[in-house]
Structure formats: C-alpha cells, structure tokens
C-alpha cells in the first residue's frame, strides 16, 4: 500500500481509475495538470483545479486595492499573451474578416477549462447543437462558429474528439447564415470579436479577452470569470437564448463593466497566479491553497528533475496543502 499518489487530472477515464482506487483504499492523493502558462497545477484531495476560491479572493482584493486605473497594465498583459501564447494556436495573416452578429468560440471538448463545468447545458455538445438550431430558426442573424485552433494546430496531445466532426455529423447542411470556421483557418479570432455584435463562449478565455475590448459576452458554462459583471450568464436555456436574441436585436443593452474587467484581468494574471511565491533556484515555483500553481520551467531538464521531485514530495506530504 502506497502512502500518497500523484495522478494526472483525475477527471478522465484512465486517470479516474487510480483515483477511485485511492478513495476505496484510503490513500491520500493529489491531482495535477499543466496550463498554457507553463504551470503545473496541483490539487490535494480534489479532482483538478476548481477555481473555487476566485470569487472570494477577488472580492477581498477589490475592497483593499487603491489604484483607480489598470488599463495600461492590462494592455501590456494582453500584448504579452498575443506574442507568446496565442500564436501557438493560430496565424495572424491580415485576412479580410467578415462581419457577424454573433461570434461563437468553442473549447477543446476534453479541456479542463470546459470539462465538468456544466450549468444549464448538459455538455458543450448540447450547447453547440442547440445554438446552431437556434441560428437555423433565426436566419436573420449571421453566426460564425470558430472551432478551437488546437484541435489541429498543435504538435502534441492532439484530440481524437473534435467539435468540427460533431457539427458535420449532426447537421447535413448548414444555412447560409451560419458559418463554421475550421481550426486550421487563418481567420483571425480577435478580428472576429471586433467585427461582431456579441460573443458567445462555453468557457474559453477569449470570452474574457472580448470583455476587455467592451464586447458583450454570454457564457454557457461555469468560467472563472463569469458572474462578475464581466459576462452574462443565464439561469436556464430559455433565458440564455432570450439574452442572445436581446444582444443581437439591441433590446438587451448590456456591456461589461470596463473598470471591473481591467481590475479582474490584472488581479487574475498578476496576483492570483502568484500567491505564496517561493523562489526555488530562481525557477519561481508557486503554490497556494485552493488552486495550487507551481510554475515549472518550459522544459524540465534531467539535471533539474530531482529538484522538481522534492517539490512534489513536499506538497504531497504537507497536510496543510501549502508548500
């Protein structure tokens, strides 16, 4: 019998099996994932990272912060994201982008940002199918569905389950008012946002980025940035489509709170991700109690792996969930 177990994610079939064995045998476990910020995310005695502490921590920070304007800092953060992270998934050809009423952005179906985040829809599949049916029944609205570029534009962990195939198999032919933009398209997602009336996401981070530029965003699932005056979130499927129609016709006049958006973006990326900093050999590994982040080097060399193992061992053995 082992004393502790370290399991990847814990949500999916292959990794859920050892997790359930740990539960049945009373073995302590921690789960981990790797994020786009090159962080290893640890959760002790939990499945994945739930962001369960975001609301509380952000609201506490809001009460204490004194800086009036974070727009400059947010601009720098977004420019850094575009230059370092987003170009991994899509090209930035200056291709002419159409104007849409509604720009829709999907997640990878197994992405932890979307997996088990359901609120009013049974799944991301259910959401996109109902959204397309709504568009079929409302031909006056021009809708673009941008399939996540990482379905094809990555060299590792390529998904076997694609939203593009699901749409193709579910709908023999789509009407002219609905356009599916495939993952390998060079059509710029950010230009799509700028040329749309509103943005619909499941949990994708482009929803937060759309709010930064003032676009009304409606989220279909539980994102870390929803329910903060940053996006619209419905309490039922009927209310969801009523909100979508209202945004497109102009009967629902709603915009994200720009000041709140800037403060949340600044806090989430520069403060929340760096709570409890511990500088180990200059690597800047990070952790904190609810959503635990350890910032790992982009590639862990063999000479550094012993250090990394010691960090993991310390995390697993600490009963207070702190490094």
C-alpha positions as CSV (number, residue, x, y, z in Angstrom):
1,X,0.0,0.0,0.0
2,X,1.4,3.4,-1.0
3,X,1.2,6.4,1.3
4,X,0.5,9.1,-1.4
5,X,-0.4,9.1,-5.0
6,X,0.1,11.8,-7.7
7,X,-2.5,11.4,-10.5
8,X,-2.8,13.4,-13.8
9,X,-6.1,15.4,-13.7
10,X,-8.3,12.7,-12.2
11,X,-11.3,13.6,-14.2
12,X,-10.9,11.4,-17.3
13,X,-11.4,7.6,-17.6
14,X,-7.7,6.5,-17.4
15,X,-6.8,8.8,-14.6
16,X,-10.1,8.4,-12.7
17,X,-9.5,4.7,-12.2
18,X,-6.4,5.1,-9.9
19,X,-8.2,8.0,-8.2
20,X,-11.1,5.8,-7.3
21,X,-8.8,3.1,-6.1
22,X,-7.1,5.6,-3.8
23,X,-10.6,6.6,-2.5
24,X,-11.5,3.0,-1.8
25,X,-8.2,2.2,-0.1
26,X,-8.0,5.4,1.9
27,X,-4.8,6.5,0.1
28,X,-4.0,10.3,0.1
29,X,-3.8,11.7,-3.4
30,X,-3.1,14.9,-5.4
31,X,-4.0,15.6,-9.0
32,X,-2.1,17.8,-11.4
33,X,-2.4,19.4,-14.8
34,X,-0.2,21.7,-17.0
35,X,-1.6,25.0,-18.1
36,X,-0.8,27.3,-21.1
37,X,1.3,29.5,-18.7
38,X,3.7,26.5,-18.3
39,X,2.5,25.9,-14.8
40,X,1.9,22.6,-13.1
41,X,-1.4,22.9,-11.3
42,X,-1.8,20.8,-8.1
43,X,-4.9,20.0,-6.2
44,X,-4.8,18.0,-3.0
45,X,-7.6,15.5,-2.3
46,X,-9.6,17.1,-5.2
47,X,-10.1,16.4,-8.8
48,X,-8.4,19.0,-10.9
49,X,-8.4,22.7,-10.3
50,X,-11.8,24.2,-9.5
51,X,-11.0,27.9,-9.1
52,X,-13.3,27.6,-6.1
53,X,-11.5,30.5,-4.3
54,X,-11.6,33.0,-7.1
55,X,-14.7,35.0,-6.1
56,X,-13.7,35.3,-2.5
57,X,-10.1,36.3,-3.2
58,X,-11.0,38.8,-5.9
59,X,-13.7,40.5,-3.8
60,X,-11.4,40.7,-0.9
61,X,-8.7,42.3,-3.1
62,X,-11.3,44.7,-4.6
63,X,-12.0,46.1,-1.1
64,X,-8.4,46.8,-0.4
65,X,-7.0,48.0,-3.8
66,X,-6.5,51.7,-4.3
67,X,-5.3,52.1,-7.9
68,X,-8.0,53.7,-10.0
69,X,-7.0,52.6,-13.5
70,X,-5.4,49.3,-14.6
71,X,-5.9,49.7,-18.3
72,X,-2.2,50.2,-19.1
73,X,-1.2,47.1,-17.2
74,X,-4.0,45.1,-18.9
75,X,-2.8,46.3,-22.3
76,X,0.7,45.0,-21.6
77,X,-0.6,41.7,-20.4
78,X,-2.7,41.1,-23.5
79,X,0.2,42.1,-25.8
80,X,2.4,39.6,-24.0
81,X,-0.3,36.9,-24.3
82,X,-0.7,37.6,-28.1
83,X,3.1,37.5,-28.6
84,X,3.9,34.4,-26.6
85,X,0.8,32.1,-26.2
86,X,-1.9,32.7,-28.8
87,X,0.4,32.5,-31.8
88,X,0.9,28.8,-30.9
89,X,-2.6,28.2,-32.0
90,X,-3.3,30.5,-34.9
91,X,-1.6,32.6,-37.5
92,X,-2.2,36.3,-37.8
93,X,-2.4,36.8,-41.5
94,X,-4.1,40.1,-42.4
95,X,-7.0,38.2,-44.0
96,X,-10.3,40.1,-44.6
97,X,-12.7,39.0,-41.8
98,X,-16.5,39.1,-42.3
99,X,-18.8,40.9,-40.0
100,X,-21.0,38.7,-37.9
101,X,-23.9,39.3,-35.5
102,X,-22.7,36.5,-33.1
103,X,-19.1,35.2,-32.8
104,X,-19.1,31.8,-31.1
105,X,-15.9,30.2,-29.7
106,X,-15.6,26.5,-28.7
107,X,-13.3,24.8,-26.3
108,X,-11.5,21.5,-26.8
109,X,-14.1,19.0,-25.6
110,X,-11.8,17.5,-23.0
111,X,-10.1,20.7,-21.9
112,X,-10.2,21.1,-18.1
113,X,-11.4,24.6,-18.6
114,X,-14.6,23.1,-20.1
115,X,-14.8,19.6,-18.7
116,X,-17.4,19.2,-15.9
117,X,-18.2,22.9,-16.0
118,X,-21.9,22.4,-17.0
119,X,-24.6,24.7,-15.6
120,X,-27.7,25.0,-17.8
121,X,-26.5,22.8,-20.8
122,X,-25.8,19.1,-20.4
123,X,-22.5,19.4,-22.2
124,X,-20.6,21.5,-24.7
125,X,-22.0,19.3,-27.5
126,X,-25.5,20.1,-26.3
127,X,-24.8,23.8,-26.2
128,X,-23.4,24.0,-29.7
129,X,-26.2,21.8,-31.2
130,X,-28.9,23.9,-29.5
131,X,-27.1,27.1,-30.6
132,X,-27.0,26.0,-34.2
133,X,-30.6,25.0,-34.2
134,X,-31.4,28.4,-32.8
135,X,-29.5,30.0,-35.6
136,X,-31.4,27.8,-38.2
137,X,-34.6,29.1,-36.8
138,X,-33.4,32.7,-36.8
139,X,-32.0,33.2,-40.2
140,X,-31.8,37.0,-39.9
141,X,-28.8,36.6,-37.7
142,X,-25.3,35.9,-39.1
143,X,-23.4,33.5,-36.9
144,X,-19.8,32.4,-37.0
145,X,-18.6,29.4,-35.0
146,X,-14.8,29.4,-34.5
147,X,-13.6,25.9,-33.7
148,X,-10.7,25.9,-31.3
149,X,-7.5,26.0,-33.3
150,X,-5.8,23.5,-31.0
151,X,-8.0,20.7,-32.5
152,X,-5.3,20.6,-35.2
153,X,-2.7,23.3,-34.7
154,X,-0.6,21.6,-32.0
155,X,2.2,19.0,-32.3
156,X,1.3,17.1,-29.1
157,X,-1.9,15.9,-27.4
158,X,-4.0,16.2,-30.5
159,X,-7.6,15.5,-29.7
160,X,-9.4,12.5,-31.1
161,X,-12.8,14.1,-30.4
162,X,-13.4,17.2,-32.5
163,X,-16.2,19.7,-32.4
164,X,-15.9,20.2,-36.1
165,X,-16.7,16.5,-36.8
166,X,-19.5,16.6,-34.3
167,X,-21.1,19.6,-36.2
168,X,-20.5,17.9,-39.5
169,X,-22.1,14.6,-38.3
170,X,-25.1,16.4,-36.6
171,X,-26.0,18.7,-39.5
172,X,-26.0,17.5,-43.1
173,X,-26.1,21.1,-44.4
174,X,-26.0,24.4,-42.6
175,X,-27.9,27.5,-43.8
176,X,-26.1,30.5,-45.3
177,X,-26.4,32.5,-42.1
178,X,-24.2,30.0,-40.1
179,X,-20.5,29.7,-40.9
180,X,-18.2,27.1,-39.2
181,X,-14.6,28.3,-39.2
182,X,-12.4,25.2,-39.1
183,X,-9.4,25.0,-36.7
184,X,-6.8,25.3,-39.4
185,X,-8.4,28.5,-40.8
186,X,-6.2,31.7,-40.7
187,X,-9.2,33.8,-40.0
188,X,-8.2,35.9,-37.0
189,X,-10.3,35.3,-33.9
190,X,-9.7,38.7,-32.5
191,X,-10.8,40.4,-35.7
192,X,-14.0,38.3,-35.4
193,X,-14.6,39.6,-32.0
194,X,-14.1,43.2,-33.1
195,X,-16.5,42.8,-36.1
196,X,-19.3,41.1,-34.1
197,X,-22.2,42.5,-32.1
198,X,-21.8,39.9,-29.3
199,X,-19.6,36.9,-28.3
200,X,-20.8,33.5,-27.1
201,X,-18.4,31.1,-25.3
202,X,-18.5,27.9,-23.3
203,X,-15.6,28.7,-21.0
204,X,-12.9,29.9,-23.4
205,X,-10.5,32.6,-22.3
206,X,-11.4,34.6,-25.4
207,X,-14.6,35.5,-23.6
208,X,-12.5,37.4,-21.0
209,X,-10.4,39.0,-23.8
210,X,-13.6,40.0,-25.6
211,X,-14.8,41.8,-22.5
212,X,-11.6,43.7,-22.3
213,X,-12.5,45.4,-25.7
214,X,-16.0,46.0,-24.5
215,X,-17.9,43.3,-26.3
216,X,-21.0,41.8,-24.6
217,X,-20.1,38.2,-23.8
218,X,-22.5,35.4,-22.8
219,X,-21.0,32.3,-21.2
220,X,-22.7,28.9,-21.4
221,X,-20.9,27.2,-18.6
222,X,-19.0,27.9,-15.3
223,X,-16.0,30.0,-16.2
224,X,-13.7,31.5,-13.6
225,X,-14.6,35.0,-14.9
226,X,-18.4,34.6,-15.1
227,X,-20.9,36.2,-12.8
228,X,-18.8,39.2,-12.0
229,X,-20.4,41.8,-14.3
230,X,-17.8,40.7,-16.9
231,X,-20.1,38.3,-18.8
232,X,-23.8,37.4,-19.0
233,X,-24.8,34.0,-17.5
234,X,-28.3,32.7,-17.8
235,X,-30.2,30.6,-15.3
236,X,-31.9,28.5,-17.9
237,X,-31.7,27.5,-21.5
238,X,-34.7,29.7,-22.3
239,X,-33.2,32.7,-20.7
240,X,-29.9,32.0,-22.5
241,X,-31.4,32.3,-25.9
242,X,-33.6,35.2,-24.8
243,X,-30.3,37.0,-23.8
244,X,-28.6,36.1,-27.1
245,X,-31.6,37.5,-29.1
246,X,-31.7,40.6,-27.0
247,X,-28.0,41.3,-27.6
248,X,-28.3,40.9,-31.3
249,X,-31.5,42.9,-31.7
250,X,-30.4,45.6,-29.3
251,X,-33.3,45.1,-27.0
252,X,-30.9,44.0,-24.3
253,X,-28.4,46.9,-23.9
254,X,-25.6,45.4,-21.8
255,X,-21.9,46.0,-21.8
256,X,-19.2,44.6,-19.5
257,X,-18.0,46.9,-16.7
258,X,-14.7,48.0,-18.2
259,X,-13.2,49.1,-14.9
260,X,-14.2,45.8,-13.3
261,X,-12.8,43.8,-16.3
262,X,-9.5,45.6,-16.1
263,X,-9.2,45.0,-12.4
264,X,-10.1,41.3,-12.7
265,X,-7.7,40.7,-15.5
266,X,-4.9,42.4,-13.7
267,X,-5.7,40.6,-10.4
268,X,-6.1,37.1,-12.0
269,X,-2.9,37.1,-14.1
270,X,-0.5,39.1,-11.9
271,X,-1.7,38.5,-8.3
272,X,-3.8,35.3,-8.2
273,X,-1.3,33.3,-10.2
274,X,1.5,34.4,-7.8
275,X,0.0,33.9,-4.4
276,X,2.5,32.3,-2.0
277,X,5.6,32.8,-4.2
278,X,8.5,30.6,-3.4
279,X,11.7,31.2,-5.3
280,X,13.5,27.9,-5.7
281,X,16.8,28.1,-7.6
282,X,15.4,31.0,-9.5
283,X,12.6,29.0,-11.0
284,X,9.8,30.8,-9.3
285,X,7.7,27.8,-8.3
286,X,4.3,29.0,-7.0
287,X,1.5,27.4,-4.9
288,X,-1.5,28.4,-2.8
289,X,-4.2,26.6,-1.0
290,X,-7.3,26.2,-3.3
291,X,-6.0,26.5,-6.9
292,X,-2.4,25.4,-6.5
293,X,0.0,26.7,-9.1
294,X,3.6,25.6,-9.4
295,X,5.3,27.5,-12.2
296,X,7.6,25.0,-13.9
297,X,10.3,25.7,-16.5
298,X,9.1,25.2,-20.0
299,X,11.3,22.1,-20.3
300,X,12.4,20.3,-17.1
301,X,16.0,19.1,-17.8
302,X,17.2,15.9,-16.3
303,X,19.6,17.9,-14.0
304,X,16.6,19.8,-12.6
305,X,14.2,16.9,-12.1
306,X,15.5,16.0,-8.7
307,X,14.6,19.5,-7.5
308,X,11.1,19.1,-9.1
309,X,10.6,15.7,-7.3
310,X,11.5,17.3,-4.0
311,X,8.9,20.0,-4.5
312,X,6.2,17.4,-5.4
313,X,7.2,15.2,-2.4
314,X,6.9,18.3,-0.1
315,X,3.5,19.1,-1.5
316,X,2.2,15.6,-1.1
317,X,3.3,15.2,2.5
318,X,2.1,18.6,3.7
319,X,-1.2,18.2,5.5
320,X,-2.0,22.0,5.3
321,X,-1.9,22.0,1.4
322,X,0.9,24.5,1.4
323,X,4.5,24.3,0.1
